[in-house]
Amino acid sequence: MTRQRFCLVGVLLTVVALFVAACGPAGSPAVGDAVAINELPKNDKGYTDISVQQLAKMLENKTFTLVNVHIPYEGEIPQTDLFLPYNEIAAHLDQLPDKDAPIVLYCRSGNMSTTAAKDLVSLGYTNVLEVDGGFTAWESAGYELLSRQE
């Protein structure tokens, strides 16, 4: 291959790599990247959906309140701060941080935490995150699920 062709191939590969990188989801950090909570996009309901991989990364430098809203108790993700019933979340606002502080909600599958996330947003909370798939997805991804004896 001539030197000119080699250079042209290199330039084309660089352009393709930049194009592919630019076509990724804007504002959504890759799973391996550090997750900045305030950079994650909100859905049309006003809260942020996160994956269990994103949560695992966020737990490495935890700067949020992690809340298990599943009833009845069936397990918990390590570093959980609060256990509040999803259908009574509004009755326990005194246990939650300020309305602009990051709060991550989860349950077993994501249904109860979605309800709780919608409720908190409707009550003026602005930094609510919900774990897609809940602790079932957490455990399926190979992360540890804790269980306490009651």
C-alpha positions as CSV (number, residue, x, y, z in Angstrom):
1,M,0.0,0.0,0.0
2,T,1.4,3.4,-0.9
3,R,2.0,6.0,1.8
4,Q,-0.8,8.2,0.4
5,R,-3.4,5.4,0.5
6,F,-2.2,4.4,4.0
7,C,-2.7,8.0,5.2
8,L,-6.1,8.2,3.5
9,V,-7.3,5.0,5.1
10,G,-6.1,6.3,8.5
11,V,-8.1,9.6,8.0
12,L,-11.2,7.7,6.9
13,L,-11.0,5.4,9.9
14,T,-10.7,8.4,12.2
15,V,-13.7,10.1,10.6
16,V,-15.8,7.0,10.9
17,A,-14.8,6.6,14.6
18,L,-15.7,10.2,15.3
19,F,-19.0,9.8,13.5
20,V,-19.9,6.7,15.4
21,A,-19.0,8.4,18.7
22,A,-21.1,11.4,17.8
23,C,-24.1,9.2,17.1
24,G,-24.2,7.8,20.6
25,P,-27.0,9.0,22.9
26,A,-26.3,12.5,24.0
27,G,-26.0,13.1,27.7
28,S,-25.9,9.4,28.5
29,P,-22.6,8.3,29.8
30,A,-21.4,4.8,28.9
31,V,-21.7,2.1,31.5
32,G,-18.0,2.2,32.3
33,D,-17.9,6.0,32.6
34,A,-18.3,7.7,35.9
35,V,-21.9,8.6,36.3
36,A,-22.6,12.3,37.1
37,I,-26.2,12.3,38.4
38,N,-26.9,15.8,37.3
39,E,-25.9,14.9,33.7
40,L,-28.4,12.1,33.3
41,P,-31.5,12.9,31.2
42,K,-35.0,12.9,32.7
43,N,-37.8,11.1,31.0
44,D,-41.1,12.8,30.1
45,K,-42.5,12.0,33.6
46,G,-39.8,14.2,35.2
47,Y,-37.5,11.6,36.7
48,T,-34.4,9.7,35.5
49,D,-34.3,6.0,34.5
50,I,-31.0,4.3,35.3
51,S,-29.7,0.9,34.7
52,V,-28.3,-1.4,37.4
53,Q,-24.9,-1.0,35.8
54,Q,-25.2,2.8,36.2
55,L,-26.3,2.3,39.8
56,A,-23.3,0.0,40.6
57,K,-21.0,2.7,39.2
58,M,-22.7,5.4,41.2
59,L,-22.4,3.4,44.4
60,E,-18.6,3.5,44.1
61,N,-18.7,7.2,45.1
62,K,-22.2,7.4,46.6
63,T,-23.7,11.0,46.8
64,F,-27.4,10.2,46.9
65,T,-30.0,8.6,49.1
66,L,-30.9,5.0,48.1
67,V,-34.5,4.0,48.9
68,N,-36.0,0.6,48.7
69,V,-39.8,1.1,48.2
70,H,-40.8,-2.6,47.7
71,I,-43.4,-4.1,49.9
72,P,-43.2,-6.5,51.5
73,Y,-39.5,-6.8,52.1
74,E,-37.8,-9.2,49.7
75,G,-34.2,-8.1,49.7
76,E,-32.0,-5.1,49.3
77,I,-29.2,-3.6,47.3
78,P,-26.1,-2.9,49.4
79,Q,-25.8,0.7,50.8
80,T,-29.6,1.1,50.9
81,D,-30.4,4.1,53.2
82,L,-34.2,3.9,53.6
83,F,-37.1,1.4,53.4
84,L,-40.3,3.3,52.6
85,P,-43.5,1.7,51.2
86,Y,-44.0,2.9,47.6
87,N,-47.7,3.6,48.2
88,E,-47.0,5.6,51.4
89,I,-44.0,7.7,50.1
90,A,-45.9,11.0,50.6
91,A,-46.4,10.2,54.2
92,H,-42.7,9.8,54.8
93,L,-41.3,13.0,53.2
94,D,-39.7,13.9,56.6
95,Q,-37.3,11.0,56.1
96,L,-36.2,12.1,52.7
97,P,-33.5,14.7,51.9
98,D,-34.3,18.1,50.4
99,K,-36.4,18.3,47.3
100,D,-33.3,19.0,45.0
101,A,-31.1,16.3,46.5
102,P,-30.6,13.1,44.5
103,I,-32.8,10.2,45.5
104,V,-32.6,6.8,43.8
105,L,-35.6,4.5,44.2
106,Y,-35.8,0.8,43.5
107,C,-38.1,-2.1,44.2
108,R,-38.1,-5.7,43.0
109,S,-39.0,-5.2,39.3
110,G,-39.4,-1.4,38.8
111,N,-43.2,-1.1,39.0
112,M,-43.4,0.2,42.6
113,S,-40.4,2.4,42.2
114,T,-41.9,4.0,39.1
115,T,-45.1,4.8,41.0
116,A,-43.0,6.3,43.8
117,A,-40.9,8.3,41.4
118,K,-44.0,9.8,39.8
119,D,-45.4,10.7,43.2
120,L,-42.2,12.4,44.3
121,V,-41.9,14.4,41.1
122,S,-45.6,15.5,41.6
123,L,-44.6,16.7,45.1
124,G,-41.8,18.9,43.7
125,Y,-38.8,16.6,44.0
126,T,-36.4,17.5,41.1
127,N,-33.6,14.9,41.3
128,V,-35.4,11.6,41.4
129,L,-33.8,8.5,39.8
130,E,-35.5,5.1,39.3
131,V,-33.6,1.8,38.8
132,D,-35.0,0.0,35.7
133,G,-35.7,-3.7,36.5
134,G,-35.2,-3.2,40.2
135,F,-33.3,-5.7,42.3
136,T,-34.3,-8.5,40.1
137,A,-32.2,-6.9,37.3
138,W,-29.5,-6.1,39.9
139,E,-29.2,-9.8,40.9
140,S,-29.5,-11.0,37.3
141,A,-26.6,-8.8,36.3
142,G,-24.4,-10.6,38.9
143,Y,-24.5,-8.0,41.7
144,E,-25.0,-9.0,45.4
145,L,-28.5,-8.8,46.8
146,L,-28.7,-8.7,50.6
147,S,-31.4,-10.3,52.7
148,R,-31.9,-9.7,56.3
149,Q,-33.7,-12.0,58.7
150,E,-37.0,-10.4,59.9
